[in-house]
């Protein structure tokens, strides 16, 4: 009973963990084949996972049982969140680096909550807002922590996009990068709200819904790569065995499990609460950078992590 009562919140926290795992995998793969190749191939591999899952568990390899309205809303959600949001965030990571970009992305939960109020009729109570504020303050504290070690693996922005570290930015870069990060945050928030509208049309399955979003994003990225004439790079990347192994694991944990659980969370709890719980990925990644990168984490970062956990507890207990 307890797990069913908290299914949305638990799914959101597991989603944050999936973002961490796919971040590590995509970062390693990107060093071999480049981030542009990772962007499309992660979606194509995830498409295979979604197709097999649909065939085995629903009897539909493709979500052909969805109505036209469901396809419409979820396709727009995929374009807004998967494609537009990721493109903006990817470029912002290049211009201003992941640390400042992730800080700006802390605006995703309140943006989502504000969008969800008129679009979905979801209203957050006072304790929800307090819990969100505490959680995001802790996450921001961790994100702003400066480390002297090697650059940390970047946390994916909503759907697993992995950035490259940016060189020191000028004022122009800072302005453009910040605006792009803000656009990416809007894309993430809008994608979640549009997804929930699409799922609510006929109470559609979250993983099948994520499948529709992914199909729309694949089409958009394929058109972009065609316009940029990058298909030669994609075909070369497919032949890189180690990179494809890492990318397959990343696609399993990110665009497949991560996005599917993201929609499961959005379906079963308030959109603003779900996105807040998903935003703790920069906190959850701390143990991994200690083990994998032998990075020393300061007392400040641990305090930020504890603050974020306290905010999560408040959101969970407030259900």
C-alpha positions as CSV (number, residue, x, y, z in Angstrom):
1,X,0.0,0.0,0.0
2,X,2.8,2.4,0.9
3,X,4.7,1.8,-2.3
4,X,1.5,2.3,-4.4
5,X,0.7,5.5,-2.5
6,X,4.2,6.8,-3.3
7,X,4.6,5.3,-6.8
8,X,5.0,8.7,-8.5
9,X,7.6,10.0,-6.0
10,X,9.6,6.7,-6.0
11,X,9.5,6.7,-9.8
12,X,10.9,10.3,-9.8
13,X,13.8,9.4,-7.5
14,X,14.6,6.3,-9.6
15,X,14.5,8.5,-12.7
16,X,17.2,10.7,-11.1
17,X,19.3,7.7,-10.5
18,X,18.9,6.6,-14.1
19,X,20.0,10.1,-15.2
20,X,23.2,9.6,-13.2
21,X,23.9,6.2,-14.7
22,X,23.3,7.3,-18.3
23,X,25.4,10.4,-17.7
24,X,28.4,8.3,-16.8
25,X,27.9,6.0,-19.8
26,X,27.2,8.8,-22.3
27,X,30.2,10.8,-21.1
28,X,32.5,7.8,-21.7
29,X,31.0,7.1,-25.1
30,X,31.1,10.7,-26.1
31,X,34.9,10.7,-25.6
32,X,35.2,8.1,-28.4
33,X,32.5,9.1,-30.9
34,X,31.5,12.7,-30.1
35,X,28.4,14.1,-28.6
36,X,26.5,14.6,-31.8
37,X,26.7,10.9,-32.6
38,X,25.7,10.1,-29.0
39,X,22.6,12.3,-29.3
40,X,21.0,10.4,-32.2
41,X,22.3,6.9,-31.5
42,X,21.1,6.9,-27.9
43,X,17.6,7.5,-29.2
44,X,17.8,4.8,-31.9
45,X,19.0,2.2,-29.4
46,X,16.3,3.3,-27.0
47,X,13.8,2.9,-29.8
48,X,14.7,-0.8,-30.0
49,X,14.2,-1.2,-26.3
50,X,10.8,0.5,-26.5
51,X,9.7,-1.6,-29.5
52,X,10.6,-4.9,-27.8
53,X,9.0,-3.9,-24.6
54,X,5.8,-2.9,-26.4
55,X,5.7,-6.2,-28.3
56,X,6.3,-8.3,-25.2
57,X,4.1,-6.5,-22.6
58,X,1.5,-4.8,-24.7
59,X,1.3,-6.8,-27.9
60,X,2.1,-3.6,-29.9
61,X,5.7,-3.1,-31.1
62,X,4.7,0.5,-31.9
63,X,2.1,2.5,-30.0
64,X,-0.5,2.2,-32.8
65,X,-3.3,1.8,-30.2
66,X,-3.0,5.5,-29.2
67,X,-5.6,7.9,-30.5
68,X,-4.7,10.8,-32.8
69,X,-5.0,13.3,-29.9
70,X,-2.6,11.2,-27.8
71,X,-0.1,11.0,-30.7
72,X,-0.4,14.8,-31.3
73,X,0.2,15.9,-27.7
74,X,3.0,13.4,-27.0
75,X,4.7,14.2,-30.4
76,X,4.7,17.9,-29.6
77,X,6.1,17.0,-26.1
78,X,8.9,15.0,-27.7
79,X,9.8,17.9,-30.0
80,X,9.6,20.4,-27.1
81,X,11.4,18.4,-24.5
82,X,13.6,15.8,-26.2
83,X,14.6,17.9,-29.2
84,X,14.3,21.6,-28.5
85,X,15.1,21.3,-24.8
86,X,18.2,19.1,-25.4
87,X,19.5,21.2,-28.2
88,X,19.3,24.4,-26.1
89,X,20.9,22.7,-23.1
90,X,23.6,21.0,-25.1
91,X,24.7,24.4,-26.6
92,X,24.5,26.1,-23.2
93,X,26.8,23.4,-21.8
94,X,29.3,24.1,-24.5
95,X,29.2,27.9,-23.9
96,X,29.0,28.2,-20.1
97,X,29.7,24.7,-18.9
98,X,27.5,22.2,-17.0
99,X,27.7,23.8,-13.6
100,X,26.0,27.1,-14.4
101,X,23.7,25.4,-16.9
102,X,22.5,22.9,-14.2
103,X,22.0,25.8,-11.8
104,X,19.7,27.5,-14.3
105,X,18.0,24.1,-14.8
106,X,17.0,24.3,-11.1
107,X,14.2,26.5,-12.4
108,X,12.5,23.5,-14.2
109,X,10.4,22.4,-11.2
110,X,8.9,25.8,-10.4
111,X,8.4,26.4,-14.1
112,X,6.7,23.0,-14.4
113,X,4.4,23.8,-11.4
114,X,3.4,27.1,-12.8
115,X,2.6,25.6,-16.2
116,X,0.8,22.7,-14.7
117,X,-1.6,24.9,-12.7
118,X,-3.6,26.3,-15.7
119,X,-2.9,23.3,-18.0
120,X,-3.6,20.5,-15.6
121,X,-5.4,22.1,-12.7
122,X,-2.6,21.0,-10.4
123,X,-2.1,23.3,-7.3
124,X,0.8,22.9,-4.9
125,X,0.2,23.4,-1.3
126,X,2.5,25.5,1.0
127,X,4.5,22.4,2.1
128,X,5.1,21.4,-1.5
129,X,6.6,24.8,-2.3
130,X,8.7,24.7,0.9
131,X,9.9,21.2,0.1
132,X,10.7,22.2,-3.5
133,X,12.7,25.3,-2.3
134,X,14.7,23.2,0.2
135,X,15.5,20.5,-2.3
136,X,16.6,22.9,-5.0
137,X,18.6,24.9,-2.6
138,X,20.5,21.8,-1.6
139,X,21.0,20.8,-5.3
140,X,22.2,24.3,-6.2
141,X,24.6,24.2,-3.3
142,X,26.1,21.0,-4.7
143,X,26.2,22.2,-8.3
144,X,28.0,25.4,-7.3
145,X,30.6,23.5,-5.4
146,X,34.0,24.0,-7.1
147,X,36.3,21.0,-7.3
148,X,40.0,21.0,-8.0
149,X,39.9,17.5,-9.5
150,X,39.2,16.6,-13.1
151,X,35.9,17.8,-14.5
152,X,33.0,15.8,-13.2
153,X,30.8,13.8,-15.6
154,X,28.0,16.0,-16.7
155,X,24.5,15.2,-15.6
156,X,22.1,14.8,-18.5
157,X,19.5,17.5,-19.1
158,X,16.1,15.8,-18.7
159,X,16.7,13.2,-21.5
160,X,20.3,12.1,-21.3
161,X,22.2,14.7,-23.5
162,X,25.8,14.8,-22.5
163,X,27.7,18.1,-22.8
164,X,31.4,18.8,-23.3
165,X,33.1,21.1,-20.9
166,X,33.2,24.7,-22.0
167,X,36.3,26.9,-22.0
168,X,36.2,30.2,-20.0
169,X,33.4,32.2,-21.4
170,X,33.2,35.9,-22.3
171,X,30.3,38.1,-21.3
172,X,28.6,37.4,-24.7
173,X,29.0,33.7,-24.2
174,X,27.6,34.0,-20.7
175,X,24.6,35.8,-21.8
176,X,23.8,33.5,-24.8
177,X,24.6,30.4,-22.8
178,X,22.4,31.4,-20.0
179,X,19.5,32.2,-22.3
180,X,20.0,28.8,-24.0
181,X,20.0,27.1,-20.6
182,X,16.8,29.0,-19.8
183,X,15.3,27.8,-23.1
184,X,16.3,24.3,-22.3
185,X,14.7,24.5,-18.9
186,X,11.5,25.8,-20.5
187,X,11.7,22.9,-23.0
188,X,12.0,20.3,-20.1
189,X,9.1,21.9,-18.2
190,X,6.9,22.2,-21.2
191,X,7.7,18.6,-22.2
192,X,6.6,17.2,-18.9
193,X,3.3,19.1,-18.9
194,X,2.5,18.3,-22.5
195,X,3.3,14.6,-21.8
196,X,0.9,14.5,-18.9
197,X,-1.8,16.1,-21.1
198,X,-1.2,13.5,-23.8
199,X,-1.3,10.6,-21.3
200,X,-4.4,11.9,-19.7
201,X,-6.3,11.9,-23.0
202,X,-7.0,8.1,-22.7
203,X,-5.0,7.2,-19.6
204,X,-2.2,6.0,-21.9
205,X,0.7,3.8,-20.8
206,X,3.7,5.8,-19.7
207,X,6.3,3.7,-21.5
208,X,4.2,3.7,-24.7
209,X,3.9,7.5,-24.3
210,X,7.6,7.8,-24.0
211,X,7.9,5.8,-27.2
212,X,5.8,8.3,-29.1
213,X,7.9,11.2,-27.7
214,X,11.1,9.4,-28.8
215,X,9.8,8.8,-32.3
216,X,9.1,12.5,-32.8
217,X,12.6,13.4,-31.4
218,X,14.3,10.8,-33.7
219,X,12.7,12.4,-36.7
220,X,13.8,15.9,-35.7
221,X,17.4,14.8,-34.9
222,X,17.6,12.9,-38.2
223,X,16.5,16.0,-40.1
224,X,19.0,18.1,-38.2
225,X,21.9,15.7,-38.9
226,X,20.9,15.6,-42.6
227,X,21.0,19.4,-42.7
228,X,24.4,19.4,-41.0
229,X,25.7,16.5,-43.2
230,X,26.9,14.5,-40.3
231,X,25.7,11.0,-41.3
232,X,29.3,9.9,-42.1
233,X,30.1,10.5,-38.4
234,X,27.1,8.4,-37.3
235,X,28.1,5.4,-39.5
236,X,31.6,5.6,-38.2
237,X,30.4,5.7,-34.6
238,X,28.3,2.6,-35.0
239,X,31.5,0.6,-35.8
240,X,33.1,1.6,-32.5
241,X,32.5,-1.4,-30.3
242,X,33.3,0.0,-26.9
243,X,31.5,3.2,-27.5
244,X,28.4,1.4,-28.7
245,X,28.5,-0.9,-25.6
246,X,28.6,2.2,-23.3
247,X,25.9,3.9,-25.4
248,X,23.6,0.9,-25.2
249,X,23.8,0.9,-21.4
250,X,23.2,4.6,-21.4
251,X,20.2,4.3,-23.7
252,X,18.8,1.5,-21.5
253,X,19.1,3.7,-18.3
254,X,18.4,7.1,-19.8
255,X,16.0,7.5,-22.8
256,X,14.4,4.1,-22.1
257,X,14.1,3.5,-18.3
258,X,14.7,7.1,-17.3
259,X,12.2,8.7,-19.7
260,X,9.6,5.9,-19.1
261,X,9.9,6.3,-15.3
262,X,9.8,10.1,-15.8
263,X,6.3,9.8,-17.4
264,X,5.2,7.3,-14.8
265,X,6.2,9.8,-12.1
266,X,4.4,12.7,-13.9
267,X,1.3,10.5,-14.2
268,X,1.1,9.6,-10.6
269,X,2.1,12.7,-8.8
270,X,2.0,16.5,-9.3
271,X,4.3,17.6,-12.2
272,X,6.1,20.1,-10.1
273,X,6.9,17.6,-7.3
274,X,8.0,15.0,-9.9
275,X,10.5,17.4,-11.6
276,X,11.8,18.5,-8.2
277,X,12.6,14.9,-7.1
278,X,14.2,14.2,-10.5
279,X,16.4,17.3,-10.0
280,X,18.5,15.6,-7.3
281,X,20.6,13.8,-9.9
282,X,23.6,16.1,-9.1
283,X,23.4,14.9,-5.5
284,X,23.1,11.3,-6.4
285,X,26.1,11.4,-8.6
286,X,28.4,12.2,-5.7
287,X,29.1,8.6,-4.6
288,X,29.8,7.6,-8.2
289,X,32.5,10.3,-8.7
290,X,34.1,9.3,-5.4
291,X,34.4,5.6,-6.6
292,X,35.0,6.0,-10.3
293,X,37.0,9.3,-10.4
294,X,38.5,9.2,-6.9
295,X,37.3,12.7,-6.4
296,X,37.2,14.3,-3.0
297,X,33.9,15.8,-2.0
298,X,34.0,18.7,0.3
299,X,32.0,19.2,3.5
300,X,30.0,21.9,1.7
301,X,28.8,19.4,-1.0
302,X,27.8,16.9,1.6
303,X,25.8,19.5,3.5
304,X,24.1,20.5,0.3
305,X,23.3,16.8,-0.3
306,X,21.7,16.5,3.2
307,X,19.7,19.7,2.6
308,X,18.4,18.2,-0.7
309,X,17.5,15.0,1.1
310,X,15.6,16.9,3.7
311,X,13.6,18.6,1.0
312,X,12.9,15.3,-0.6
313,X,11.7,13.9,2.7
314,X,9.3,16.9,3.1
315,X,7.9,16.3,-0.4
316,X,7.4,12.6,0.3
317,X,5.8,13.1,3.7
318,X,3.5,15.8,2.4
319,X,1.8,13.4,0.0
